[in-house]
Amino acid sequence: MVSNARRPVGLVDSVKVLFYASSLLGLVPYSLREFFARHALRISIVGNIWVVFNMVSYSAMYHLATDDYIGVGGGEQGTLTSAIGIFIIYMEPLMMCIDLLAAIINQKLLIECMERLEKVDAKLANENITVNNARIQRYIVVILVLVLVFESVLTTYNFVKFAEAYTLWSLIWFITAFPTGINSVSRLWFVVLVLAVRHRFQAMNSHMDELAGMLEEHNERWEDELEIEKHEIPMNYLEKEIFTIRSHRRGVVHGMVPVKKFSNSTKVIDVKPFEKKISEEKAIAQKRSMFEFLSFDKYMKVDEKLDKKMILVCRTHDELCEIGKSINSMFSFQMLVSMAHGFMAITAQFYFLYCALSNQGVPVLFRSAQVPQISVMLIFYVAVKCVICIYVCWKTKTESQRTGVFMHHLANIVDETHFYQIVNHLSLKLLNHQLNFSACGFFDLDMTTLYAITGAITSYLIILIQFNLAAIQKVTNSTATANETLTTVAPLLNLTTTAPDSARENYER
């Protein structure tokens, strides 16, 4: 009973809440019955039809609701503002269609990624490296609750604030929450898969760190028992490695052959036909006297099991990097569109919020900016979706690069020639296992991109505000000029108007 209670949660079991939510929204084209019965992802024709049906129905109803409430077909505002507004508004159903089509296209690839991750878990479990998938399950629940809260609050607030009449048909406005909700759930699938890769990197790195700590504690006890001074000649890791490899190649470990002195005088040499093998204590003492400045080459403290473990870590690292590249290929285009939408939506919302706060007219397409609470929540919601994806990708990339650091730290603790050689050989392979997440190659999903996007939003806001101030100044100057002209011309108009009247009166007299 205890073993069953402590049995680790599988990856497929950890995403069951996300799978059920995605099936309800029509995002994943898999069999709901097979997943419920066997906890496995299986391709389903009915699931594919359900995804296509939702894509068409959501798009049509989104257009009806948007045209009814926001008045996309109206021409009251400027042409450029209308074009920008329509493009930003209809990017939401466009992103939804891209997510649904990508789910249909990549359905086999997603199943393959899940199976490969489960195989990696099995290999790591054989080496007593456990992966905690329960954390992913908690993250999914928290993020889904936040998505539901944000979508509900934003949609209800807009409905109550801007609805002209509360009828049964007016409830179609709530359909506008489905495209952004589906987009958020699709981004959650990407985050979950990248997190799964990151947790496996963390498990391997933590295991090597624990091994290094255990060996370091063992070495300290061993050194204290043999009363060996470890710091007679200080050496860093690179120097010890060079001395060890050089000594190993010269065969110093097995003893040095003394150099014979040649002389002209004849000397009788005593031939010893047989010599007993030196004892183990004498060999260790001789070895210690020869390498008293190298505290790490006393005798073999590890066997081939640790070597095989390091080889397994290297192969698993390569497998995880390939899985990460596969995940990136599935979501690369979606991330590009999502980042573009986030940049434009945040910039436009900030600008029209500035216009509303400065008592300027706001186009009907962006009338949600008239309410600061809605604007702040919308900006925060869109920004968080972009930041979470970028942050998770950056942390996963960083964690994959730390594997070589932990491996060399373990080699420094072991301090053996053969283990140095194995780690150096595996390090060359780790250098070729580069994991990187990008948006179709246009930019990497890391903190540098987040900094660039933030700077671009700030720059465009400053430019738009300057254009706005220039337009206001131009209108003010035109109004002042018109008033001055009217003031100057008005007396002349009055004079020309009264002159004919006086002449007519004189003529009548």
C-alpha positions in Angstrom: 0.0 0.0 0.0 2.8 2.4 0.8 4.6 1.7 -2.5 1.4 2.4 -4.5 0.7 5.6 -2.6 4.2 6.8 -3.3 4.2 5.8 -6.9 5.2 8.8 -9.1 2.6 10.3 -11.3 3.0 9.6 -15.0 3.2 12.4 -17.6 0.0 11.5 -19.3 -1.8 11.3 -15.9 -0.5 14.8 -15.0 -2.1 16.4 -18.1 -5.5 14.8 -17.8 -7.1 18.1 -16.5 -5.6 19.9 -19.5 -6.8 17.2 -21.9 -10.4 17.3 -20.7 -10.5 21.1 -20.9 -9.0 21.0 -24.4 -11.4 18.4 -25.5 -14.3 20.4 -24.3 -13.1 23.5 -26.2 -12.4 21.4 -29.3 -8.6 22.0 -29.3 -7.2 18.5 -29.4 -8.3 15.9 -32.0 -7.9 12.8 -29.8 -10.3 10.2 -28.6 -11.9 11.2 -25.3 -13.1 7.6 -24.6 -9.6 6.1 -25.1 -8.1 8.6 -22.8 -10.7 8.1 -20.1 -10.4 4.3 -20.3 -6.6 3.7 -20.9 -5.0 7.1 -20.2 -3.5 7.2 -23.6 -3.6 9.6 -26.5 -5.3 8.1 -29.6 -6.1 9.7 -32.9 -9.9 9.9 -33.5 -11.8 10.9 -36.7 -14.6 12.2 -34.5 -12.1 14.3 -32.6 -10.8 15.9 -35.9 -14.4 16.6 -37.1 -15.1 18.2 -33.7 -12.1 20.5 -34.0 -13.0 21.6 -37.5 -16.6 22.2 -36.5 -15.6 24.4 -33.5 -13.2 26.3 -35.7 -15.9 27.3 -38.2 -18.6 27.9 -35.6 -16.5 30.0 -33.3 -15.2 32.2 -36.2 -18.7 32.9 -37.6 -20.2 33.7 -34.2 -17.2 35.9 -33.3 -17.8 37.9 -36.4 -21.5 38.3 -35.6 -20.8 39.4 -32.0 -18.0 41.8 -33.0 -20.0 43.4 -35.8 -23.1 43.8 -33.5 -21.4 45.2 -30.4 -18.3 47.1 -31.7 -19.6 48.1 -35.1 -16.8 46.9 -37.3 -18.8 47.8 -40.4 -19.2 51.4 -39.3 -17.3 54.2 -40.8 -17.4 56.9 -38.1 -13.7 56.7 -37.3 -10.7 57.3 -39.5 -9.7 54.9 -42.2 -6.3 54.1 -40.7 -7.6 53.6 -37.2 -10.4 51.4 -38.5 -7.9 49.2 -40.5 -5.6 48.8 -37.5 -8.6 48.1 -35.2 -10.1 45.5 -37.5 -6.7 43.8 -37.9 -6.0 43.6 -34.2 -9.6 42.4 -33.4 -9.6 39.7 -36.0 -6.2 38.5 -35.1 -7.8 36.7 -32.1 -10.0 34.3 -34.3 -7.0 34.0 -36.7 -4.8 32.8 -33.9 -7.5 30.4 -32.8 -7.7 28.9 -36.4 -3.9 28.6 -36.5 -3.9 26.8 -33.2 -6.7 24.4 -34.2 -5.1 23.7 -37.6 -1.7 23.1 -36.0 -3.3 20.7 -33.5 -4.7 18.6 -36.4 -1.4 18.7 -38.3 0.8 17.9 -35.3 -1.4 15.3 -33.6 1.0 12.4 -34.4 4.0 14.4 -33.4 2.5 15.3 -30.0 1.8 11.6 -29.3 5.4 10.8 -30.3 6.8 13.5 -27.9 4.7 12.2 -25.0 5.9 8.6 -25.7 9.5 9.7 -25.9 9.2 11.6 -22.6 7.8 8.5 -20.9 10.7 6.4 -22.2 13.1 8.9 -20.8 11.3 8.6 -17.4 11.7 4.8 -17.6 15.5 5.1 -18.3 16.0 7.6 -15.5 14.0 5.5 -13.1 16.4 2.6 -13.7 19.2 4.9 -12.4 17.1 6.0 -9.3 16.4 9.4 -10.9 12.8 10.3 -10.3 10.8 13.0 -12.0 8.1 14.8 -10.1 5.2 15.2 -12.6 2.9 16.3 -9.9 4.3 19.8 -10.2 3.1 20.0 -13.8 -0.4 18.9 -12.6 -0.5 21.7 -10.1 0.7 24.3 -12.6 -2.0 23.2 -15.1 -4.8 23.6 -12.5 -3.5 27.1 -11.4 -3.1 28.4 -14.9 -6.5 27.1 -16.1 -8.2 28.8 -13.1 -6.4 32.1 -13.9 -7.5 31.8 -17.6 -11.1 31.2 -16.6 -11.1 34.1 -14.2 -9.5 36.6 -16.6 -11.7 35.6 -19.5 -14.9 35.7 -17.4 -14.1 39.1 -15.8 -13.1 40.8 -19.0 -16.0 39.5 -21.1 -18.6 40.2 -18.4 -17.2 43.7 -17.7 -17.4 44.6 -21.4 -20.9 43.1 -21.7 -22.2 45.1 -18.7 -20.4 48.3 -19.6 -21.2 48.5 -23.4 -24.3 46.4 -24.0 -27.2 48.6 -25.2 -30.0 46.1 -24.5 -30.0 42.9 -22.5 -31.7 40.3 -24.7 -31.1 36.6 -25.5 -29.3 37.6 -28.7 -27.0 39.9 -26.7 -25.5 36.9 -24.9 -23.6 36.1 -28.2 -21.1 38.6 -26.9 -19.7 35.8 -24.6 -18.6 33.9 -27.7 -15.8 36.4 -28.1 -14.1 34.8 -25.1 -13.6 31.5 -26.8 -10.9 32.5 -29.3 -8.7 34.0 -26.7 -9.4 31.2 -24.3 -8.5 28.6 -26.9 -5.3 30.5 -27.6 -4.4 30.6 -23.9 -5.0 26.8 -23.6 -2.9 26.1 -26.6 -0.1 28.2 -25.1 -0.5 26.1 -22.0 0.2 22.9 -23.9 3.4 24.5 -25.1 4.4 25.5 -21.6 3.6 22.1 -20.2 5.7 20.3 -22.8 8.6 22.6 -22.3 8.3 22.3 -18.5 8.4 18.5 -18.8 11.7 18.7 -20.6 13.0 21.2 -18.1 12.0 19.0 -15.1 14.0 16.1 -16.6 17.1 18.2 -17.0 16.6 19.3 -13.4 16.3 15.7 -12.2 19.5 14.7 -13.8 21.4 17.8 -12.6 20.1 17.4 -9.1 21.1 13.7 -9.1 24.7 14.5 -10.1 24.8 17.2 -7.5 23.7 14.8 -4.8 26.3 12.3 -6.0 29.0 15.0 -5.8 27.9 15.9 -2.3 28.0 12.2 -1.1 31.4 11.6 -2.7 32.8 14.8 -1.2 31.6 13.8 2.3 33.2 10.4 1.7 36.4 11.9 0.6 36.6 14.1 3.7 36.2 11.1 6.0 38.7 9.1 4.0 41.3 11.9 4.0 40.9 12.3 7.8 41.4 8.5 8.4 44.6 8.4 6.3 45.9 11.7 7.7 46.8 13.0 4.3 47.5 16.7 3.9 45.4 17.7 1.0 46.6 21.3 0.5 50.3 21.0 0.5 50.5 22.3 -3.1 47.3 24.1 -4.2 46.1 23.1 -7.6 42.9 23.9 -9.4 40.8 21.6 -11.5 42.6 22.2 -14.8 46.1 21.7 -13.4 45.1 18.5 -11.6 43.5 17.1 -14.8 46.6 17.9 -16.9 49.0 16.4 -14.4 46.8 13.3 -14.1 46.5 12.7 -17.8 50.2 13.3 -18.4 51.2 10.9 -15.5 48.8 8.3 -16.8 50.3 8.4 -20.3 53.8 8.0 -19.0 52.8 5.0 -16.9 53.7 6.6 -13.6 50.8 4.9 -11.9 52.4 1.5 -12.2 55.8 2.7 -11.0 58.8 4.4 -12.7 61.7 2.4 -14.1 64.9 3.8 -12.6 67.5 5.1 -15.0 70.6 3.0 -15.3 74.0 4.7 -14.9 76.5 3.6 -17.5 80.2 3.5 -16.6 83.4 2.2 -18.3 84.3 0.0 -15.4 83.1 -3.5 -15.4 80.6 -4.5 -12.8 79.1 -7.8 -11.8 75.4 -7.8 -12.0 73.4 -10.1 -9.7 70.6 -11.7 -11.6 67.5 -12.4 -9.6 65.5 -15.0 -11.4 62.3 -14.5 -9.4 61.0 -11.6 -7.3 57.9 -11.8 -5.2 55.0 -9.4 -5.9 55.0 -6.5 -3.7 52.3 -6.3 -1.1 49.3 -4.1 -1.5 50.3 -1.9 1.5 53.7 -1.4 -0.1 52.2 -0.5 -3.5 49.9 2.0 -1.9 52.7 3.5 0.1 54.9 3.8 -3.0 52.1 5.3 -5.0 51.4 7.8 -2.2 55.1 8.8 -2.0 55.2 9.4 -5.7 52.0 11.4 -5.8 52.0 13.1 -2.5 51.2 16.4 -4.2 48.1 14.8 -6.0 45.6 14.0 -3.3 43.1 12.6 -5.8 45.0 9.7 -7.3 45.2 7.3 -4.4 43.0 4.4 -5.7 39.8 3.9 -7.6 36.9 5.2 -5.5 34.3 4.6 -8.2 33.6 1.7 -10.5 32.1 1.3 -14.0 28.6 1.9 -12.7 29.2 5.7 -12.4 30.8 5.7 -15.8 27.7 4.1 -17.3 25.5 6.5 -15.4 27.3 9.5 -17.0 27.0 7.9 -20.4 23.2 7.5 -19.8 23.0 11.1 -18.7 24.7 12.3 -21.9 22.4 10.2 -24.1 19.3 11.3 -22.1 20.5 14.9 -22.6 20.7 14.4 -26.3 17.2 12.8 -26.4 15.7 15.7 -24.4 17.3 18.2 -26.7 15.7 16.4 -29.7 12.4 16.4 -28.0 12.7 20.1 -27.3 13.4 20.8 -30.9 10.4 18.7 -31.9 8.2 20.8 -29.5 9.6 24.0 -30.9 8.8 22.9 -34.5 5.2 22.2 -33.4 4.6 25.6 -31.8 7.1 27.8 -33.6 4.6 29.6 -35.9 2.0 29.9 -33.2 4.5 31.6 -31.0 5.4 34.1 -33.8 1.8 35.1 -34.3 1.1 35.2 -30.6 4.1 37.5 -29.9 3.1 39.8 -32.8 -0.5 40.0 -31.5 0.7 40.7 -28.0 3.0 43.5 -29.2 0.3 45.2 -31.3 -2.5 44.7 -28.7 -0.5 46.1 -25.8 0.8 49.1 -27.8 -2.7 50.0 -29.1 -4.4 49.5 -25.7 -1.7 51.7 -23.9 -2.1 54.4 -26.6 -5.9 54.6 -26.5 -5.8 54.4 -22.7 -3.6 57.6 -22.8 -6.1 59.2 -25.1 -9.0 58.3 -22.8 -7.2 59.7 -19.7 -6.4 62.9 -21.6 -10.1 63.4 -22.4 -9.6 62.8 -26.1 -11.9 60.9 -28.4 -11.4 57.1 -28.5 -12.6 55.1 -31.6 -15.4 52.8 -31.1 -13.2 49.8 -31.9 -11.1 50.6 -28.8 -13.9 51.8 -26.5 -12.8 49.3 -23.8 -9.8 51.8 -23.2 -12.3 54.2 -21.8 -12.4 52.0 -18.6 -9.0 51.9 -17.0 -9.8 48.7 -15.1 -10.5 46.8 -18.3 -7.4 48.2 -20.0 -5.1 47.3 -17.1 -6.5 43.7 -16.9 -6.3 43.2 -20.7 -2.8 44.4 -20.9 -1.7 42.3 -17.9 -3.5 39.2 -19.3 -1.9 39.5 -22.8 1.5 40.3 -21.3 1.5 37.4 -18.9 0.7 34.9 -21.7 3.8 36.1 -23.6 6.1 36.4 -20.6 5.3 32.9 -19.3 6.2 31.3 -22.6 9.4 33.2 -22.9 10.4 32.6 -19.3 9.9 28.8 -19.4 11.8 28.5 -22.7 14.7 30.5 -21.2 14.8 28.5 -18.0 14.8 25.2 -19.9 17.6 26.3 -22.2 19.6 27.4 -19.2 19.0 24.2 -17.4 20.2 22.1 -20.4 23.4 24.1 -20.4 24.0 23.4 -16.7 24.3 19.6 -17.2 27.9 19.9 -18.3 28.7 22.1 -15.3 27.3 19.5 -12.9 29.2 16.7 -14.7 32.5 18.5 -14.4 31.8 19.3 -10.8 31.3 15.6 -10.1 34.5 14.8 -12.0 36.3 17.3 -9.8 35.0 15.5 -6.7 35.9 12.0 -7.9 39.4 13.1 -9.0 40.3 10.0 -11.1 42.1 9.8 -14.4 39.6 7.5 -16.2 36.7 9.5 -15.0 38.2 12.8 -16.2 38.7 11.3 -19.6 35.1 10.0 -19.8 33.7 13.4 -18.7 35.9 15.3 -21.2 34.7 13.0 -23.9 31.1 13.4 -22.9 31.5 17.2 -22.6 32.3 17.4 -26.3 29.0 15.7 -27.1 27.1 18.0 -24.7 28.5 21.0 -26.6 26.8 19.7 -29.7 23.5 19.2 -27.9 22.3 22.8 -28.2 18.7 23.4 -27.2 17.0 26.6 -28.3 13.5 27.8 -28.8 12.7 30.3 -31.5 9.7 31.8 -33.3 10.3 30.4 -36.8 13.9 31.6 -36.5 13.0 35.3 -36.4 14.0 35.6 -32.7 14.8 33.4 -29.8 12.4 33.0 -26.9 14.6 34.2 -24.1 15.0 37.3 -21.9 16.8 39.2 -24.6 13.6 39.0 -26.8 11.5 40.1 -23.8 13.7 43.1 -23.3 13.6 44.0 -27.0 9.7 43.7 -27.1 9.5 45.9 -24.0 11.7 48.5 -25.6 9.8 48.4 -28.9 6.5 49.0 -27.1 7.9 51.9 -25.2 9.4 53.5 -28.4 6.2 53.1 -30.4 4.2 54.6 -27.6 6.5 57.7 -27.4 6.2 58.1 -31.2 2.4 57.8 -31.2 2.1 60.2 -28.3 4.3 62.7 -30.1 2.2 62.4 -33.3 -0.9 62.9 -31.2 0.5 66.0 -29.5 1.6 67.4 -32.9 -1.9 66.8 -34.3 -3.5 68.5 -31.3 -1.1 71.5 -31.6 -1.9 71.7 -35.3 -5.7 71.8 -34.6 -5.1 74.4 -31.9 -3.1 76.6 -34.2 -5.7 76.3 -37.0 -8.5 77.2 -34.6 -6.5 80.2 -33.3 -5.8 81.4 -36.9 -9.4 81.1 -37.9 -10.5 83.0 -34.8 -8.0 85.8 -35.5 -9.1 86.0 -39.2 -12.7 86.2 -38.2 -12.0 88.9 -35.7 -10.1 91.0 -38.3 -12.6 90.5 -41.1 -15.8 91.0 -39.1 -15.7 94.9 -38.9 -15.1 95.0 -42.6 -18.1 92.8 -43.2 -20.2 95.0 -41.0 -19.0 98.1 -42.9 -19.8 96.7 -46.3 -23.2 95.7 -45.0 -24.2 99.1 -43.6 -22.8 101.2 -46.5 -25.5 100.2 -49.1 -28.2 100.7 -46.6 -27.1 104.4 -46.0 -26.9 105.0 -49.7 -30.4 103.7 -50.3 -31.9 105.9 -47.5 -30.2 109.0 -49.1 -31.6 108.1 -52.5 -35.1 107.7 -51.2 -34.9 111.1 -49.6 
